[in-house]
Amino acid sequence: MDPQRDPIRVVFVLLPDSLVLDWAGPAEALRIANQRLRAAGQPERFVIEFAGPRPTMRGSVGVALSGLAPLPTQWSGPGWVVLVGLPGDTIATDTPEAQDLLHWLRGQRFTHGGVELITVCAGALLAAHAGALAGRRVTTHHHHLDELRAVEPRCEVVSNRVFVLDPPVYSSAGVTTGIDLMLHRIADTCGEALAAQVAQTMVVALRRGPHDPELSPFLAYRNHLHAALHRVQDAVSEQPQADWSVPRMAEVAHTSARHLTRLFVEHAGVAPLAYLRRLRLAAAQLALASGASVTRAAELSGFGSDTQLRRAWHQFGLPGSPSAGTSASPGQSPRRRTSPVFTPYLKRWNLTPDGEAFTSLSGTLLPVRQHGVPAMLKISHEAEEQAGSLLMAWWNGDGAAPVLAHDGEALLMVRAQGTASLAQMVHEGHDDEATRILCAAAARLHAPRDTPPPPTLVPLTRWFEALWAGAATHGGVFAHSARTARDLLAAPRDVVVLHGDIHHGNVLDFGPAGWLAIDPKGLHGERGFDHANILCNPDGESALVPGRFARRIEVIAEATGIEQRRLLQWVLAWAGLSSVWMLEDGEVPGSTLEVARLTAAALGIAG
């Protein structure tokens, strides 16, 4: 007999008051798997049985169960013993039925590929009382984690996981996670395709894996008793994509915005906008896992753009990028899919890998060589980044890195080989030189071309939309920034194609080709905008060196011919917008906001 294809005897062992959902969901998954196998002309793989110390009993919701088989005494092939949970704060084992079950469990010998043990929810406590978990890694419902540690100190209790695999023991957390674990076991024995069909039939929108946290971001930060704060969290959880601001949240709580922020920090341990960003990120992950594009996921979850979604992704420490992590669920580490992503382009463009792949805010990148020429292959599914690739190709190596090939999500560009760094130049005391290099790079990009630019350029009026709401929420320098931005946008001068993110890390040393730009945002508006971000970089400490702000304004005005007051207005507008984005991300604007205040003072704006 072939143990890989022999029918698997799956015995759900029940006690009085066993949680019905703990066994009904997993059993249904197995039934559907058999049904799918029959439809495909294959033999059923699972023989489903229900057993217990007594032939009749009641389940947790009062349903009468009868015809239960006796606890098995013999096994003739592979088998799974499934232990399920019981209601209650602790799991009592002093009943006659529980004692009979523990006696039977102690007589079982669990082996990988033979008879294996599956626990759902507090079923792990029953296994622990029987001594079946010594030396194993296991999990259980989060209410019973400490109890499990006390009952079996020899096992490693893993918290905040959907399920844990330590063959021949497989344990899941609370209630519905038993379905996740059973889908995983079906995939192991019958293949991922069948498991996916079962999940689809059960309308399980998202299969979770062994590295997923049990606690959803929608349930986190709720361990408090403040009714008004719960009311806000309920409202935000129901519609994370809505146009939430701290004042709007405060209206739900019937309090002030300032007091609501104190409530969030004191009772939930998180700032209100940071809480919102976490929920939106979880919603975006669900959308990505369901097949939505990054742009659509950003829209559905309430992010203003692909860029905001990418920034949140990295802010909260998720590996990879949204485009590389579309199979991930909230809290899950996205699988690395470097090879499948890059393989078609390696073949099509005759490329040889020349280093390790890595991810950045702009996409997933792989150093390569094409006919011996060092290049960089960048993959991004974000519409904004793809528009930037079109712009890079339009610039045709004049001011920007030369593009060797591009096709939708993929961009192949010459790799920077120079050893100089603008940030390092600043740190070594050559800030004037670095600033002039950035101005010269921007001038090359702003120069007119013979061909029309790509149609994907974003007008500055749209780029600044987040500032209007931020000004209404925060007032002060944000309001000054918004008024200044509206005035600038209403009467633009020297309108050109803009890079959109000129700073010390986006203009690189390309050796004989000089300093060239990468990673454009692809905007359209007054050229002064492209110089504003220089004042905030390469880092806060460098930007705020005494006397540097005023000196940079002088150098930029001299290099570009832009009137100093006009340049200051663009810096104030940009610093306010950037600070609003940071607040939306749950970050403290810090040095960027200080640059805004310095600029307002230089313009003679009080307050």
N, C-alpha and C positions, 0 to 999 in steps of 0.2 A: 504494500500500500504506500501511496505517496502522501506523507504528512502535509506537504504543501497544497495538496488538492483534496485531501480527505474532508468530509463534512466536519464542521466544528460544533461540538455540543455546547450550547450556551445555557447555563443554568442560573436563572435569577432566583436567589435565595431570599425568601420573605419572612418577616416576623410580623406579629400583630402591630398594626398602625404604621407599617412601612410606607414611606412617602411615595404616593402613586406616580408622581411625575419622574421620580428617580428611576423607576423601572419601565414605565410605559413609553417614554420618549426613546430610550435606547433600544427597547424591544421593537418599537415601530420602525426604527432605522434598519434593523436586521430584517424585518419582514419585507420592507420595500426593497432591500438589496436582493433578497431571494426572488421577489417578483420580477425585478429587472433582469436577473440572471435567466429566469425561465423565459422571459420575452425574447432574450437573445439566443435561445436554444441551448443554454448551458444548465448544468445541474445546480440545484440549490446548494449553498455553501454552509448555511447555518441551521442547526436543529435547535429550536427554541423551546425551553422547558421552564416551568415555574415549580419551585420546590420549597418545602418548609418543614419545621418540626411538627406541624399539625396540618391536616388536609383542608381545613376551613379556617378562615379568620377575616377580619375586617381591615381595610386599608385606611390610610390617614384621613380620607375624606368621607369615611363611612361606607364605602363600597364593599359589598360582601364578596369575598374570594373563596372559591371552592374548587375541589378537584386538584389541589396542589399535590405534587408527587412527593414521596419521601426523599430525604436528603440522600444523594447518590452514594452508593457503597463501592461501585466499580466504574472504571473508565477504560474504554476500549480504543480510544484514539484521542486526538486533541480536544481540549475542552476549556471553556472559560467559566469561572465561578464569579458571579456578579453579586456583590454585597451593596445594599442600598441603605439610605439614611432613615432615621426615625425623628419624629418631632420632639422638641424639648431643648432646654438650654444645655443639658448634659445627656449623655447616652447611658441609660440604665441597663445593666446586664444581669440583674438579680432575678429576673423572671425565669420560670422553668423553660420557656421556649428559648430564651436567650442562652441559658446554660447548655441546653441541648445543642444549639447551633455552635457555641464555642467548643464544646467537646468534639463535635464533628470536624470543625475547622482544624483543630490541633492534629487530627489524623490525616490531613491532606498533605501531599508533597507537591508543591508548585515548582514547575520547571519550564524554562523557556522553550516554546514549541510543543510542550506537553499540555498539562493542565496549568492554566494561568489564572491569576487573580485580578479582578477588576473591581475597584471600589468607587462608588458614586456618593458624593456628599459625605455624611457622617458614617457611611458604611466602613470608612477607614478605621473608625473607633472599634468596630466589631472585630476587624482583622487585628488591630493592635492588642485588644484584650486576649486574643487567641495566640499571640506571639508570632504572627505571620509577617510582621513588618520590621523585625530586628535587622539592622544593617541596611535598610532600604531608604531611598529618597521618596517621599510621599507628600501629598497635599490633602486637604479636606476643606469643608466650608470654613470661611474665615471666623465664624463664631466658635469653632471647635479646635482652632489651631493650638491654643495653649493646653486644652484638654488632651489633645493627641500627644503633645510633648510630655505631659505628665504621665499618661498611661504607658507610653513606650519611649523612654528616654534614649533607647539605642537606635532609633530611626532619625533620619534627617528630615525635619518638617519644613517644607518649602511653602512660603506664603505668597499670596498675590499671583497665583498662577492658575490658569484654567485647568490644566491637567499636567501630570508628571509621569514620565515613562522610565521605569527601572525594571525591565523584564526579569522575572515573570510577573512583576507587580505593576499594575497600571492604575493610577488613582486620579480622580477628578475632584473639583471643588464643589460649589453649590448647585444643586438641582439641575438646571438646564445644561451645565457643563458636561453632564453624562452623555448628552447627545453629541457634543463636540468630540469627546473621547471615543465614542462608538464609531463616529464617522472616520476618525483617524485609524481605528482598528480595521474598519472595512477597507480603507485605502491600503493598509499594509497587506491585507490578505487577498483582496480582489482587484486592487488597482485604483489609482486616483480618479480615473474616468467614472467608474461605478460610484465611488463615494460622492463625486460631484452630482451625479444624477439623483442619488438619494437625497442629498442636501436640497437640490432644486425641487424635488417632489414634496419634501417636507416644508418648503418655503423657508428654509434656513438661509437668510440673506447673506450671512457672513460666517464661514467656517473659521474657527479659532484654533490656534496651535499651542504646543506645550510651552512656548515662551511668552504667551499673552498673559497680561495681568488679569486677575479675576475681577478687580474693581474697575468698572468703566469710568472714564473721565466724567461722565454724566452723574456718577454717584460719588465721586471724590469731593472733598471739601464740604461734606454735609454732616460731619460728626459734631453737631452743635444743636442747641435747643432754641435758637433765636427765631421766633415765628416770622418776623418781618424779613429777615435775611433769607429764610427758606422760601418765602413768597417770591422774592426776587429771583432766586436760583431756579425755582420752578418755571417762572416766566421766561427766563433766558434759555433754559434747557429745552423748553417747548419750541422756541423759535430762535436758535442761535444765529440764523442768517438775517434777522431783523436789524434795523438801523438803531442799534443800542448805543447809548452813551451813558456816562455816569449820572447825569441829571435825569435821563429817562428811567434808569433803574431806580433812582431815588424816588421818583413819582410812584412807582409800584410799592415801595416800602413806606411811603408817606413820610419821608424825612428829607433832609438836605443832602446834596451831593457829598459835601465834606463829611457829614456824619455817617453816611452810608460807607464811604471808604474806610472810616475807622471801624465800622461794624465788620466789614469783610476781613480786614487785617486781624482784628481781635478774635473773631469767632471762627472764621474759615481759614485764616492763615494765608490769605492770598489777596492781592489787590483786585478790584472789580474788573478792570479791563484785562488783566492777566487771566482771570477766571474765564472771561468771555473768549479770549484767544484759545485757551485750551479746549473749550467746547467746540469752537469753530474748527480747530485742527482735527478733533475727533470726527466731526461731521464730514470734513473733507476726506479723511482717510476712508470712511465708510463709502463715500461717493466714488473714490478711486478704486476701492476694492470691488465695487459693483460695475466697473468698466467705464466710468466717466473720464473724460479727458481732464487734464490739469486745469485748463481754463474753465470748464464746466464745474469741476469740483470746487474751485475757488468761488464761483458765482453762487452755487447752491449752499455753501457753508457761510457766506457772508463776508468773505475776503474781497477787498476792493479790486484786487488784481492778482495775476500769477505771482508777481514779485512779493506781495504781502504774504501769500501762502508759503512761498519758499523761505521767507525770512522767519516765519513762525515755525516752520519745519525744523530749521537749524537752531532756532532759539531754544526749543524744548528738547534738543539733543537727539532727534531722530536720525539714524544713519541714512546715508544715501540722499536722495532728493525725491520730491513728489513724483517725478516722471519715472524714477527707478524703483519706486516703492508702491506701485499700484495694487500689489497683491497683499498689502499689509493691512492689519486692522488696528484699531486704537490701542496703543501700548505695545504693539508688536514691532520687533526689529525687522524691517523689510529685508527680504532675501537679496543677496548680492547677485545681480544678473549681468555682470560685466560682459562675459563672453557672448551670450545671446544678443545683447544690445549692439555690440561692436562688430560681430562676425560678418554680417552682410556687407558692411562698408570696407572691412579689411580685404574682402575678396574683390569687391567691385572696383576699388580704387588702388588695388595692388599695394597694400600697406603691410608693414611689419611692426609689431609692437616693440616699443623701445623704452619701456618702463611700466610702473604699476598704475593701474587706473585709479582715479580719485574723483571725489565729488566736490562741487563748489556751489555757491548760491546760483550760479548760472547754468548748471547742468552737470553731466557726468563726462569726464575727460580721460583720454588715453594718449600718452606720448607715443608717437609712431614715426616711422620713416617711409618716405615714398621715393623710390629710386635713389636711396641714400640721403635724401633731403630731410632734416629734422622737421617734424610737423606735429600738430596737435589735432586729434579727432575729438570733437565735442558733440554729444548727443543731448538734446533737450526737447521734451514734448510740449513745453510751455510756448504759447503763441507769442508772448512777448520776446522770448529768446530767439524764436525762429524769425521774427521780424528783424531782430538785431542782426541775424546772420545775413538776411537779404541786404541790409544796409552795409554790412562789412563788404559784401560782394560788390555793391554799387560803388563804394569808395575805391575799390580796385587797387589796394595797396598804397594809395596816396594818403598818408596820415594814419592809416589803420593797418593791422597785420594783413598781409596778402592772403587771399582766399584761394586755395588750390582746387577745391570742389565743394559744392553744397547741394543738398537735396532734402527739403522738408526739415526733418528733425536733426539731420546730420550736417556738420560743418567741419571741413578740413582746412586748416590754416597753417601757415608757416609758424614754426615755434621760435620764440625769442631765445637767442643764444648769447646775448651780451651778459656781462657780469655786473653792470652797474645797476643801482636801485635808487629811485627818487626818494623813497623813505629814508634809506641809509644816508643819502646826500643831505637830507634835512638834519638828521641826527648828528652828522659830522660838521654842522655849521655852515652848510652851503644852501641855505633856504632860498636866497634870491635866485640862484642858478636853477634850482628845481622848479621854482615858480615860473621862470621864463620858459623853461622846457615845456611845461604844461600849457602855457599860453601859445607857444609855437605849434604844439600838437593840435590844439583846438583850432587855430587859424587854418591849418591845412585841411581839417575836416569841414570847416565852414565855407571853404572856397567853392565857388560855383562849378558845376559840372556840365558837360555837353548833353548828358542824357537825363531824363526826368528821374527823380528819386522814387524809391518803392512807395506803393500806395498805403503802406501799413503804418506810416508815421503818425504819432499821437500828438495832438496839439497840447500846448502847455496849459490851456484852460482846463482840459480834462485831467491833466497830471496833478493840478493843485486842488482837486475837489475835496480831498480829505482835510485840507486846511480850514475850510469854511466851518465844518462841524467842530473841529478842534478849537477854533477861536471862540465859538459860541459856548463851548463847555468850559474852557480854561481862562478866557479873557486875558488881561494883562498884555504881555509882550506878544502872545499869540494873536490877539486882536489887532495890535499894531502891524504884525506880519501879514495878516489877512488883508487889511486895508491897503497896505503897500502893494501886495501882490495883485489885488484887483485893479489898482491904478496902472500898474505896469502892463497887465494883460489887456487892459482896455485900449492902450495906445502903444503897441509894440514898435520897436525900431530895429533895423538891421535884421530882419527875419531870415533865418537860415535853417538848414538841416542840423539838428543838435545831436551830439553824442548822448547827453542826458545823465552821465555819471562820470565826469572827468575828475579823477583824483590820482594820488600818487601810486596806487596799486593797479590802475587801469591803463597806465602808459608805461610801456616796457622798453628795455634796451634791446634792439634788434641788430646790434653790431653795426656793420657798414650801412645798413638801411636807416639807421638813426632810431629815434624814439617814436614808437607807433602805439596806437590805442587798440584796446580789446574791449569786449563786453559792452557794446553800446545799448542804450535803451530805445533809441530811435524816436526822437521827439522832433517837434517843429515849433519854432518860436524865436524870440529875440536872442541874439548870440551871447548877451551878457549873462544869461542863465547858466551857461556851461562853465563859467569861471567862479561861480559862487561856492561850489563845494570845495574848492581849493582851500578856502579859509578855515574849513573844519577838519582838515586832514594834515598829515597821515594818521594822527591820533590826537586825542584831547590834550594831552600834556604838551605836545609839540605846537598845537594850534594856539595854545594860551600862554606861550612864553611871553613875558612882558615886552611890549614894543613890537612884537611880531605882527599882530593884526594890522596895525597902522602901516607898517612897512610893506606888507603884502598888498594892501590896497594901492599903495604908491607904485609898486613894481608892476602889478597887473594893469593899472591904468596907463602906465607908460608903455607897456608892451602891446596893449590892445587898442589904445586910443579911446577907450570907453571913459566917459566922464566919471570922476570918482563918486559923486553923489548917486549917479545912476547905478554904478557898481554896488555901492553900499545898499541901495534899495533891493537889488537882486539877492544880495547876501542875507538881508533880513527876511525876505520872502522865503528863500530856500531853507534857512536855518529853522524857521517856524514850521515849515512843512515837514522837514526831517524830524524835528522834535515831536510833532504829532504822530508820525509813523512809529517812533520809538515808544510813545505812550500807548499806542494801540497794541504794540507788542508786549506791553507790560514791563518795559525797560524805563530806566531813569535817563532822560535826555542828557543831563550832565553838561559836558563841554559844549555840545551843539547848542543847547539853550543859552549857555553863557555867551557864545558867539553872537546869538540873536540879541542879547542884551547889550553887548559891546557895540553892535551895529546900530541899535536903536539910539544909544547914547551918542554915537558919532553923528547920527542924523539929527540930533537935537530933539528926539522924541522922549517925553517924560512919562514916567509911570510904567 
